Amino acid sequence: MNKGVKATRSNLVRWVSWYSIWTALVLVLVFSRYGVYMETPSSFLGWSYLATTWIGHGFFLSILILPFVIILALLIPVHFVIKWSLILLSSLGIALVGLDSLVFDQYRFHINGFVINLLINDTDGQIFDFSLSSQLMAIAGVIGVVVMQWFIAGLLWEKLQALSNAVKLRYLLPSLFMVTLTSHFIHAYADALYKFDVTKQARFFPLHYPTTAQKQFEQWGVVDPDAAERARLMTVGSGTLNYPQQPLSCQRQDKPMNLLVIAVDSWRFDTADSKTAPNVARFGKQHGTLFAQHYSGGNGTRTGIFSLFYGLPGTYWGAMKSTATPPVIIEQLQNQGYQLGIFANAKLTSPAFDKTVFSSVPDLRIGTDAPSSPLRDIKLTDDWLAWLTTQQTRTDKPFFGFLFYDAPHSYSSPEGYPEIFAPVWDEVNYLELNNNFDPEPYFNRYKNAVHFTDSQIGRVLKDLESKNLLENTLVVITGDHGQEFNDLKKNYWGHGGNFSDYQIRVPLIMAGGRFSRGAVINKRTSHFDLAPTLLKDLLGCTSSAQDFSSGQHLLERKGRDWVLAGSVNNYGVIQPDKITVTYHSGQYEVVEPDYTPMKSDALDINVMKDVMKEIGRFYQ
């Protein structure tokens, strides 16, 4: 460092601050690579968000290393150590953002620790196709960044006094913080008012987790429900997705069948038997086909329902939500004149199915009003039966019904409902759960809730039969995800914790159309397969399933080498003999189906190559 500047602690801190501001400017320039894929904003708010995020997020990333370096400057005021620590850390950060932009260019998603591991182990380029010239340019780029940062570090130290006299850091740094906060406030406001011109931008910035506060804005009276509804419907499908890859070719049927999809929250595969769910089991044997090896697309509601309707991995959730892109099956149902009856126990705003699955549905019924989950199950059944009766008397148009039950998720039945399974845990206290806890009373409480919800489904099925609608209705009965009760003896409870059969395998019964009565199919199927099946059989679509889905027709599928299941921030790749699990930290682990760890070399590169392509295939 220049001897003309006195090496005091205050000067070191000022120099580090100026250096961070410089690094932020470099990152802002790198962000231009992502800008190629963004649509130009069409509103003042959209431009405001783009400007504040472009600057503010670059500043945020640049100061991630600041606490470490400032502490180092205060504790070890050795100029050489501080200077090169800052240069190497900032260069590494810039290089990683640059590398992320290359990965984004190929796959339209950002790198994490799991992808870095794949990059390191992908020695023969099976997953990431970087040419030799690209690799040489990347190496030269990293060296160039280090040299540039070294040069700028010296220049800033040399000009430190002049910079400090010209611009006061006590004004500049708070201003940059305010820009960052403004970006998050704009996103929270836009998310609450369905202004997708703003929210569709967020996914392009690496390590960007924008703020949402819909409930708070509703409480403050900022949100106009009618205006928000209009905005939601007017901005459907605005985005840079390539979904579907080709326009669908569908032929309206002369005698269209009705469609009824019944989904049960937290319904695991082994509780659809004649004792736990007698109405569903009886219906399946008499009228439908049972898919005995069926997997949800996720271990939670968001990815489970998303995969059911889109036929795509949950990794596309953010893109679909930020652009309000509905699944093609909902669009086709609307195009072909179906009357839509959507009845859900829990609110469709959390997860945001109002901005994804049902984003194109006008006057969407958000939830069901009743004081408890079991009572909401009863109420939504009552409302459905009334709606169907009205629909049948007023029009001869086909209907699509979606009933989403919840009582098993809350482990509850209405007061006075008989306890079919005993002993029963009187009250669910999660603090008592551990690896030595006896799961039977807990599991019995859950099965009683399933039995209760089955009674409501029984009402629905009986009503269809009494109205002579069974012969002309395709019925789908399934769950959004499973539910575990320490079945693996590794202290996993509930869902969202792993990708074992207990958390992602669910019942599936299909009745009507081509589905044989009383048949059992044992090949492995997935929620991804439902949309291709319905679009072909119900809506007369001849387009290839690959144009809009990761699945195939349920009856035409030859089996699966792997199944992809998502969580909120990660996913698992399920193969017959192992599961590859990604974690929030970015690490990955290969485990046996019972979650016993396997050696790291058990990673199947060929399968991962296919997975990486699939989760980026529907971006432009």
Phi, psi and omega per residue, in radians:
M1 nan 2.657 -3.093
N2 -1.070 2.283 -3.091
K3 -1.273 -0.216 -3.136
G4 -1.250 -0.301 3.117
V5 -1.801 2.215 -3.096
K6 -1.243 2.256 -3.029
A7 -1.455 1.132 3.043
T8 -1.535 2.850 3.108
R9 -1.069 -0.691 -3.125
S10 -1.117 -0.685 3.091
N11 -1.153 -0.673 3.108
L12 -1.095 -0.750 -3.139
V13 -1.140 -0.725 3.109
R14 -1.117 -0.722 3.133
W15 -1.109 -0.755 3.099
V16 -1.060 -0.701 3.138
S17 -1.113 -0.798 3.113
W18 -1.114 -0.668 3.130
Y19 -1.122 -0.676 3.104
S20 -1.126 -0.680 3.111
I21 -1.122 -0.714 3.070
W22 -1.056 -0.799 3.140
T23 -1.050 -0.665 3.093
A24 -1.060 -0.701 3.109
L25 -1.103 -0.682 3.101
V26 -1.105 -0.768 3.136
L27 -1.119 -0.639 3.095
V28 -1.061 -0.676 3.086
L29 -1.164 -0.717 3.122
V30 -1.108 -0.600 3.137
F31 -1.036 -0.364 -3.137
S32 -1.076 -0.423 3.094
R33 -1.138 -0.608 3.090
Y34 -1.315 -0.486 -3.106
G35 -1.076 -0.405 3.122
V36 -1.044 -0.551 -3.041
Y37 -1.652 -0.101 3.137
M38 -1.479 2.553 2.950
E39 -1.375 2.531 3.109
T40 -1.122 2.254 3.125
P41 -1.022 2.600 -3.095
S42 -1.989 0.144 -3.115
S43 -2.472 2.823 3.091
F44 -1.073 -0.699 3.134
L45 -1.116 -0.691 3.109
G46 -1.095 -0.761 3.095
W47 -1.146 -0.660 3.136
S48 -1.102 -0.747 3.126
Y49 -1.143 -0.753 -3.136
L50 -1.042 -0.803 -3.096
A51 -1.155 -0.843 -3.091
T52 -1.199 -0.599 3.127
T53 -1.292 -0.719 3.132
W54 -0.997 -0.779 -3.140
I55 -1.415 -0.868 -3.031
G56 -1.135 -0.681 -3.125
H57 -1.269 -0.588 3.035
G58 -1.078 -0.724 3.092
F59 -1.128 -0.734 -3.133
F60 -1.060 -0.807 -3.137
L61 -1.130 -0.613 -3.096
S62 -1.199 -0.498 -3.098
I63 -1.606 0.027 3.090
L64 -1.061 -0.540 3.127
I65 -1.588 -0.129 -3.018
L66 -1.089 -0.798 -3.138
P67 -0.997 -0.732 -3.123
F68 -1.091 -0.806 -3.062
V69 -1.237 -0.655 3.120
I70 -1.129 -0.748 3.080
I71 -1.052 -0.734 3.118
L72 -1.081 -0.704 3.136
A73 -1.151 -0.626 -3.133
L74 -1.309 -0.616 -3.057
L75 -1.570 -0.693 -3.062
I76 -2.260 1.397 -3.072
P77 -1.322 0.938 3.065
V78 -1.698 2.016 -2.960
H79 -0.997 -0.779 -3.083
F80 -1.080 -0.792 -3.122
V81 -1.106 -0.799 -3.114
I82 -1.124 -0.813 -3.094
K83 -1.040 -0.879 -3.058
W84 -1.331 -0.481 3.014
S85 -1.083 -0.780 -3.124
L86 -1.177 -0.741 -3.126
I87 -1.103 -0.830 -3.081
L88 -1.191 -0.740 -3.136
L89 -1.145 -0.782 3.140
S90 -1.174 -0.673 3.108
S91 -1.122 -0.706 3.094
L92 -1.075 -0.750 3.131
G93 -1.105 -0.789 3.125
I94 -1.105 -0.735 -3.141
A95 -1.102 -0.690 3.137
L96 -1.163 -0.686 3.085
V97 -1.147 -0.687 3.072
G98 -1.099 -0.750 3.089
L99 -1.094 -0.713 3.110
D100 -1.034 -0.677 3.140
S101 -1.145 -0.571 3.082
L102 -1.199 -0.762 3.105
V103 -1.121 -0.731 3.120
F104 -1.082 -0.614 3.129
D105 -1.091 -0.602 -3.125
Q106 -1.520 -0.697 -2.938
Y107 -2.116 -0.157 3.136
R108 1.109 0.507 2.938
F109 -2.441 2.796 -3.059
H110 -1.554 2.689 -3.139
I111 -1.334 2.677 2.960
N112 -2.405 -3.007 -3.119
G113 -1.027 -0.620 -3.141
F114 -1.128 -0.761 3.130
V115 -1.170 -0.633 3.090
I116 -1.079 -0.739 3.084
N117 -1.047 -0.727 3.121
L118 -1.133 -0.692 3.111
L119 -1.050 -0.747 -3.116
I120 -1.160 -0.710 -3.062
N121 -1.542 -0.176 -3.115
D122 -1.483 1.140 -3.015
T123 -1.195 -0.463 -3.103
D124 -1.804 0.208 3.039
G125 1.176 0.552 -3.122
Q126 -1.320 -0.515 -3.087
I127 -1.741 -0.931 -3.097
F128 -1.849 2.070 -3.034
D129 -1.652 1.409 3.077
F130 -1.805 2.117 -3.126
S131 -1.197 2.911 3.124
L132 -1.056 -0.725 3.132
S133 -1.115 -0.648 3.099
S134 -1.126 -0.733 3.138
Q135 -1.131 -0.750 3.130
L136 -1.133 -0.700 3.099
M137 -1.126 -0.644 3.126
A138 -1.142 -0.771 3.121
I139 -1.091 -0.800 3.108
A140 -1.077 -0.648 3.120
G141 -1.106 -0.743 3.131
V142 -1.109 -0.788 3.110
I143 -1.068 -0.727 3.120
G144 -1.085 -0.686 3.120
V145 -1.109 -0.779 -3.136
V146 -1.072 -0.786 3.137
V147 -1.092 -0.774 -3.141
M148 -1.068 -0.794 -3.115
Q149 -1.160 -0.620 3.088
W150 -1.123 -0.774 -3.131
F151 -1.132 -0.801 -3.126
I152 -1.136 -0.636 3.120
A153 -1.033 -0.782 3.115
G154 -1.172 -0.701 -3.125
L155 -1.132 -0.723 3.134
L156 -1.134 -0.657 3.115
W157 -1.164 -0.683 -3.141
E158 -1.157 -0.663 -3.087
K159 -1.727 0.255 -3.002
L160 -1.007 -0.800 -3.079
Q161 -1.158 -0.709 3.137
A162 -1.148 -0.705 3.096
L163 -1.101 -0.777 -3.106
S164 -1.125 -0.587 3.107
N165 -1.281 -0.592 -3.066
A166 -1.386 -0.710 -3.073
V167 -2.314 2.221 -3.132
K168 -1.503 2.111 -3.138
L169 -1.077 -0.532 -3.108
R170 -1.183 -0.265 3.020
Y171 -1.721 -0.701 -3.056
L172 -1.197 -0.820 -3.088
L173 -1.114 -0.822 3.069
P174 -1.054 -0.579 3.124
S175 -1.133 -0.718 3.109
L176 -1.169 -0.659 3.063
F177 -1.084 -0.716 3.138
M178 -1.148 -0.641 3.080
V179 -1.067 -0.761 3.125
T180 -1.100 -0.795 3.129
L181 -1.130 -0.643 3.119
T182 -1.089 -0.711 3.088
S183 -0.990 -0.816 -3.121
H184 -1.194 -0.636 3.115
F185 -1.159 -0.734 3.118
I186 -1.053 -0.745 -3.133
H187 -1.131 -0.764 3.141
A188 -1.059 -0.757 3.116
Y189 -1.113 -0.807 -3.105
A190 -1.166 -0.653 3.127
D191 -1.119 -0.680 -3.133
A192 -1.213 -0.508 -3.081
L193 -1.835 0.247 3.089
Y194 1.010 0.687 3.099
K195 -1.634 1.540 -3.000
F196 -1.279 -0.252 3.040
D197 -1.054 -0.443 3.077
V198 -1.598 -0.966 -2.943
T199 -1.163 -0.436 -3.121
K200 -1.251 -0.200 -3.134
Q201 -1.430 -0.435 -2.899
A202 -1.063 -0.656 -3.012
R203 -1.201 -0.217 -3.087
F204 -1.414 -0.326 -3.092
F205 -1.600 2.213 -3.111
P206 -1.182 2.484 3.121
L207 0.988 0.553 -3.138
H208 -1.835 2.104 3.131
Y209 -2.140 1.514 -3.020
P210 -1.201 2.689 -3.095
T211 -1.384 2.464 2.978
T212 -2.195 2.539 -3.100
A213 -2.702 0.871 -3.053
Q214 -1.071 -0.763 -3.120
K215 -1.092 -0.695 -3.131
Q216 -1.146 -0.742 3.132
F217 -1.150 -0.601 3.071
E218 -1.141 -0.725 3.129
Q219 -1.151 -0.580 -3.140
W220 -1.394 -0.099 3.140
G221 1.341 0.303 -3.134
V222 -1.338 -0.582 -3.049
V223 -1.481 2.163 3.011
D224 -1.641 1.888 -3.057
P225 -0.960 -0.701 -3.130
D226 -1.171 -0.760 3.133
A227 -1.161 -0.687 3.111
A228 -1.107 -0.685 3.109
E229 -1.111 -0.738 3.120
R230 -1.130 -0.730 3.138
A231 -1.120 -0.692 -3.134
R232 -1.055 -0.774 -3.069
L233 -1.351 -0.539 -3.077
M234 -1.364 -0.344 -3.068
T235 -1.889 0.305 -3.123
V236 -1.050 2.291 2.975
G237 1.327 0.307 3.141
S238 -1.543 1.844 -3.113
G239 -3.135 -3.095 -3.057
T240 -1.777 0.336 3.055
L241 -1.257 2.655 3.009
N242 -1.912 1.080 -3.057
Y243 -2.312 2.121 -0.162
P244 -1.243 2.865 -3.102
Q245 -1.246 -0.480 3.059
Q246 -2.379 2.559 3.061
P247 -1.004 2.421 -3.105
L248 -1.293 2.494 3.045
S249 -1.884 1.870 -3.058
C250 -2.270 2.501 -3.132
Q251 -2.003 2.083 3.124
R252 -1.055 2.292 -3.078
Q253 -1.337 2.540 3.105
D254 -1.125 -0.726 3.096
K255 -2.146 1.396 -3.050
P256 -1.127 2.475 3.071
M257 -1.520 2.645 2.992
N258 -1.338 2.850 3.103
L259 -2.326 2.234 3.062
L260 -2.234 2.057 3.094
V261 -1.905 2.076 3.110
I262 -1.942 2.091 3.133
A263 -2.097 2.440 3.132
V264 -2.055 2.172 3.137
D265 -1.169 2.289 3.047
S266 1.120 0.778 -3.081
W267 -1.846 1.843 -3.100
R268 -1.444 2.797 -2.926
F269 -1.098 -0.528 -3.006
D270 -1.658 0.273 3.103
T271 -2.082 0.514 3.032
A272 -1.905 0.418 -3.098
D273 -1.437 3.037 -3.030
S274 -1.187 -0.360 3.119
K275 -1.547 -0.711 -3.085
T276 -1.431 -0.678 -3.133
A277 -2.329 1.228 -3.013
P278 -1.090 -0.651 -3.118
N279 -1.184 -0.775 3.120
V280 -1.159 -0.772 -3.135
A281 -1.069 -0.754 -3.142
R282 -1.137 -0.762 3.136
F283 -1.076 -0.743 -3.138
G284 -1.067 -0.751 -3.134
K285 -1.208 -0.637 -3.071
Q286 -1.464 -0.548 -2.971
H287 -2.231 -0.320 -2.920
G288 -2.264 -3.111 3.088
T289 -1.929 2.286 3.118
L290 -1.699 2.209 3.046
F291 -1.733 1.832 -2.922
A292 -1.446 -0.198 3.122
Q293 -2.212 1.027 -3.041
H294 -1.833 2.415 -3.060
Y295 -2.122 2.404 2.989
S296 -1.253 2.850 3.046
G297 -1.496 0.170 3.134
G298 -2.939 2.908 3.088
N299 -1.788 0.339 3.082
G300 -2.588 2.973 -3.064
T301 -1.103 -0.743 -3.054
R302 -1.024 -0.951 -3.096
T303 -1.324 -0.479 3.129
G304 -1.156 -0.906 -3.140
I305 -1.237 -0.649 3.102
F306 -1.005 -0.870 -3.115
S307 -1.169 -0.519 -3.125
L308 -1.120 -0.716 -3.066
F309 -1.635 -0.666 -3.118
Y310 -1.469 -0.489 -3.024
G311 1.213 0.460 -3.080
L312 -2.257 2.758 3.061
P313 -1.086 2.652 3.132
G314 -1.146 -0.181 3.098
T315 -1.122 -0.298 3.108
Y316 -1.521 -0.014 -3.068
W317 -0.942 -0.899 -3.069
G318 -1.029 -0.738 -3.131
A319 -1.181 -0.737 3.130
M320 -1.153 -0.714 -3.113
K321 -1.191 -0.777 -3.057
S322 -1.227 -0.323 3.133
T323 -1.971 0.037 -3.137
A324 0.929 0.787 -3.134
T325 -1.591 1.977 -3.128
P326 -1.374 2.809 3.062
P327 -1.185 2.607 -3.077
V328 -1.114 -0.471 -3.126
I329 -1.173 -0.667 3.091
I330 -1.171 -0.718 3.114
E331 -1.078 -0.731 -3.135
Q332 -1.188 -0.680 3.073
L333 -1.039 -0.739 3.112
Q334 -1.181 -0.754 -3.133
N335 -1.069 -0.574 -3.094
Q336 -1.644 0.246 2.952
G337 1.421 0.342 3.115
Y338 -1.223 2.472 2.993
Q339 -1.484 2.233 -3.015
L340 -1.809 2.147 3.064
G341 -2.078 1.806 -3.066
I342 -1.870 2.045 -3.082
F343 -2.300 1.885 -3.104
A344 -2.105 2.539 3.090
N345 -1.209 -1.037 -3.134
A346 -1.476 2.803 -3.099
K347 -1.158 2.446 -3.135
L348 -1.453 0.158 3.075
T349 -1.654 -0.187 -3.125
S350 -2.585 1.706 0.008
P351 -1.115 2.861 -2.965
A352 -1.404 1.167 3.074
F353 -1.254 -0.320 3.058
D354 -1.214 -0.330 3.124
K355 -1.848 0.015 -3.110
T356 -2.250 -1.608 -3.018
V357 -0.957 -0.786 -3.046
F358 -1.947 0.475 -3.076
S359 -1.131 -0.396 -3.116
S360 -1.718 0.094 -3.076
V361 -1.573 2.041 3.112
P362 -1.275 2.626 3.102
D363 0.910 0.768 -3.096
L364 -1.128 2.274 3.053
R365 -1.370 1.999 -2.991
I366 -1.300 -0.649 -3.104
G367 -2.866 -2.883 -3.119
T368 -2.176 2.343 -3.049
D369 -1.676 1.885 3.049
A370 -2.864 2.735 -2.974
P371 -1.318 -0.211 -3.131
S372 -2.577 2.849 -3.107
S373 -1.061 -0.830 3.105
P374 -1.058 -0.690 3.132
L375 -1.196 -0.546 3.054
R376 -1.206 -0.619 3.057
D377 -1.062 -0.736 3.107
I378 -1.145 -0.788 -3.094
K379 -1.111 -0.760 -3.122
L380 -1.163 -0.549 3.071
T381 -1.172 -0.800 3.093
D382 -1.003 -0.796 -3.086
D383 -1.170 -0.664 3.096
W384 -1.105 -0.817 -3.130
L385 -1.050 -0.698 3.118
A386 -1.184 -0.738 -3.138
W387 -1.089 -0.776 -3.106
L388 -1.125 -0.695 3.094
T389 -1.074 -0.788 3.124
T390 -1.124 -0.741 -3.125
Q391 -1.092 -0.686 -3.123
Q392 -1.212 -0.536 -3.107
T393 -1.484 -0.421 -3.033
R394 -1.678 -0.451 -3.045
T395 -2.629 2.727 3.068
D396 -1.796 0.219 3.123
K397 -1.261 2.606 3.098
P398 -1.177 2.764 -3.129
F399 -2.110 2.658 2.933
F400 -2.085 2.151 3.097
G401 -2.029 2.409 3.033
F402 -2.227 2.012 3.116
L403 -1.992 2.137 -3.068
F404 -2.106 1.796 -3.098
Y405 -1.555 2.788 -2.959
D406 -2.391 -0.255 -2.975
A407 -0.928 -0.716 3.107
P408 -1.070 -0.553 3.106
H409 -1.110 -0.581 -3.132
S410 -1.706 0.079 3.132
Y411 0.933 0.720 -3.002
S412 -2.384 2.632 3.029
S413 -2.254 2.767 3.142
P414 -1.177 2.718 -3.134
E415 -1.015 2.306 3.131
G416 1.592 -0.113 3.125
Y417 -1.234 2.354 -3.045
P418 -1.117 2.521 3.080
E419 -1.537 1.690 -3.132
I420 -1.221 -0.599 -3.112
F421 -2.011 2.311 -3.123
A422 -2.530 2.722 0.029
P423 -1.292 2.784 -3.062
V424 -2.123 2.386 3.038
W425 -1.190 2.099 -3.040
D426 -1.102 -0.689 -3.083
E427 -2.531 2.341 -3.142
V428 -1.384 2.025 3.095
N429 -2.155 1.779 -3.030
Y430 -1.110 -0.390 -3.128
L431 -1.198 -0.346 -3.141
E432 -1.466 -0.224 -3.060
L433 -1.278 2.262 3.029
N434 -2.736 -3.114 -3.040
N435 -1.199 -0.313 -3.135
N436 -1.745 -0.017 -3.120
F437 -1.251 2.369 3.118
D438 -1.294 1.999 -3.046
P439 -1.386 -0.197 -2.989
E440 -1.034 -0.887 3.140
P441 -1.067 -0.619 3.112
Y442 -1.173 -0.821 3.128
F443 -1.105 -0.649 3.111
N444 -1.130 -0.695 3.103
R445 -1.070 -0.741 3.099
Y446 -1.085 -0.807 -3.107
K447 -1.142 -0.577 3.044
N448 -1.115 -0.639 3.096
A449 -1.180 -0.692 3.077
V450 -1.085 -0.738 3.136
H451 -1.069 -0.703 3.109
F452 -1.132 -0.836 3.133
T453 -1.083 -0.617 3.062
D454 -1.039 -0.612 3.123
S455 -1.134 -0.601 3.104
Q456 -1.272 -0.696 3.059
I457 -1.087 -0.652 3.084
G458 -1.022 -0.675 3.087
R459 -1.075 -0.730 -3.125
V460 -1.128 -0.804 -3.102
L461 -1.172 -0.688 3.118
K462 -1.121 -0.662 3.132
D463 -1.154 -0.712 3.080
L464 -1.026 -0.742 -3.122
E465 -1.169 -0.740 -3.111
S466 -1.169 -0.471 3.122
K467 -1.581 0.096 -3.131
N468 1.018 0.682 -3.113
L469 -1.799 -0.187 -3.057
L470 -1.055 -0.708 -3.062
E471 -1.193 -0.349 -3.103
N472 -2.078 0.435 -3.139
T473 -2.302 2.243 3.020
L474 -1.541 2.063 -3.059
V475 -1.880 2.276 3.086
V476 -2.095 2.180 3.102
I477 -2.188 2.149 -3.070
T478 -2.773 -3.045 3.082
G479 -2.152 2.837 3.112
D480 -1.467 -0.515 3.089
H481 -2.936 3.049 -3.139
G482 -1.585 -2.881 -3.123
Q483 -2.694 2.215 -3.042
E484 -1.880 2.552 3.107
F485 -2.249 1.033 -3.128
N486 0.979 0.614 -3.124
D487 -1.097 -0.532 -3.129
L488 -1.503 -0.058 -3.095
K489 1.031 0.611 3.111
K490 -2.204 0.397 3.051
N491 1.139 0.650 2.986
Y492 -1.712 2.262 3.135
W493 -2.329 2.466 3.080
G494 1.409 -2.313 -3.107
H495 -2.534 2.971 -3.138
G496 1.478 0.006 -3.064
G497 -1.741 -0.481 3.117
N498 -2.695 -3.077 -3.112
F499 -2.092 0.619 3.070
S500 -1.354 2.943 3.112
D501 -0.964 -0.612 -3.052
Y502 -1.178 -0.401 -3.118
Q503 -1.830 -0.297 -3.108
I504 -2.175 -0.177 3.130
R505 -1.584 2.299 -3.016
V506 -2.364 2.841 3.031
P507 -1.208 2.663 2.938
L508 -2.574 2.118 3.058
I509 -2.159 2.243 3.088
M510 -2.067 2.224 -3.113
A511 -2.297 2.357 3.134
G512 1.884 2.871 3.099
G513 1.078 -2.243 -3.064
R514 -1.408 -0.053 -3.008
F515 -1.515 2.120 -3.043
S516 -1.252 2.553 3.120
R517 -1.310 2.276 3.064
G518 1.324 0.119 -3.116
A519 -1.388 2.660 3.067
V520 -2.223 2.182 3.130
I521 -1.965 2.185 -3.020
N522 -1.797 -0.046 3.101
K523 -1.253 2.716 -3.081
R524 -1.316 2.191 3.106
T525 -2.219 2.979 -3.053
S526 -2.485 2.796 2.997
H527 -0.950 -0.481 3.110
F528 -1.016 -0.419 -3.030
D529 -1.484 -0.189 -3.045
L530 -1.236 -0.839 -3.112
A531 -1.024 -0.825 3.088
P532 -1.041 -0.627 -3.135
T533 -1.154 -0.855 -3.088
L534 -1.207 -0.690 -3.130
L535 -1.127 -0.600 3.139
K536 -1.385 -0.900 -3.021
D537 -1.336 -0.693 -3.004
L538 -1.600 -0.690 -2.963
L539 -1.938 0.097 3.026
G540 1.149 0.578 -3.125
C541 -1.543 2.249 -3.124
T542 -1.786 -0.007 -3.133
S543 -1.139 2.652 3.070
S544 -1.138 2.392 3.120
A545 -1.032 -0.476 -3.123
Q546 -1.169 -0.289 3.123
D547 -1.287 -0.342 -3.050
F548 -2.477 0.051 -2.994
S549 -2.673 2.842 2.993
S550 -1.688 0.093 -3.057
G551 -1.956 -3.043 3.079
Q552 -2.395 2.994 3.092
H553 -1.074 2.361 -3.078
L554 -0.980 -0.666 -3.086
L555 -1.520 -0.239 -3.100
E556 -1.816 -0.173 -3.141
R557 -1.165 2.406 -3.127
K558 -1.623 -0.016 -3.101
G559 2.151 2.943 -3.073
R560 -2.181 2.315 3.015
D561 -1.343 -0.489 3.128
W562 -2.697 2.726 3.089
V563 -2.196 2.358 3.116
L564 -1.784 2.223 3.120
A565 -2.260 2.385 -3.069
G566 -1.900 2.799 2.977
S567 -2.115 -2.803 -3.112
V568 -1.198 -0.811 -3.069
N569 -2.184 0.101 -3.139
N570 -2.589 -3.071 -3.135
Y571 -2.672 2.884 3.103
G572 -2.259 2.524 3.093
V573 -1.903 1.970 -3.011
I574 -1.755 2.082 3.059
Q575 -1.999 2.879 -3.087
P576 -0.978 -0.576 -3.038
D577 -1.969 -0.009 -3.103
K578 -2.899 2.881 3.106
I579 -2.281 2.216 3.034
T580 -1.692 2.074 -3.001
V581 -1.979 2.272 2.981
T582 -1.707 2.593 -3.116
Y583 -2.055 2.843 -3.125
H584 -1.059 -0.522 3.136
S585 -1.241 -0.244 -3.100
G586 1.746 -0.144 3.096
Q587 -1.375 2.932 3.052
Y588 -2.366 2.798 -3.128
E589 -2.558 2.458 3.059
V590 -1.850 2.169 -3.068
V591 -2.242 2.796 3.012
E592 -1.308 2.920 -3.130
P593 -0.957 -0.458 3.099
D594 -1.615 0.217 3.093
Y595 1.237 0.434 2.943
T596 -1.382 2.197 -3.073
P597 -1.069 2.495 3.044
M598 -1.929 2.969 3.123
K599 -1.154 2.638 -3.077
S600 -1.090 -0.467 -3.128
D601 -1.347 0.072 3.100
A602 -1.346 -0.126 3.120
L603 -1.065 2.230 -3.127
D604 -1.607 1.757 -3.055
I605 -1.102 -0.690 -3.114
N606 -1.100 -0.733 3.101
V607 -1.142 -0.755 -3.128
M608 -1.122 -0.553 3.062
K609 -1.059 -0.793 3.118
D610 -1.139 -0.685 -3.133
V611 -1.113 -0.809 -3.107
M612 -1.082 -0.653 3.097
K613 -1.162 -0.706 -3.062
E614 -1.164 -0.619 -3.091
I615 -1.463 0.028 3.049
G616 -2.214 0.103 -2.982
R617 -1.243 -0.439 -3.020
F618 -1.813 0.466 2.990
Y619 -1.881 2.578 3.128
Q620 -1.229 nan nan
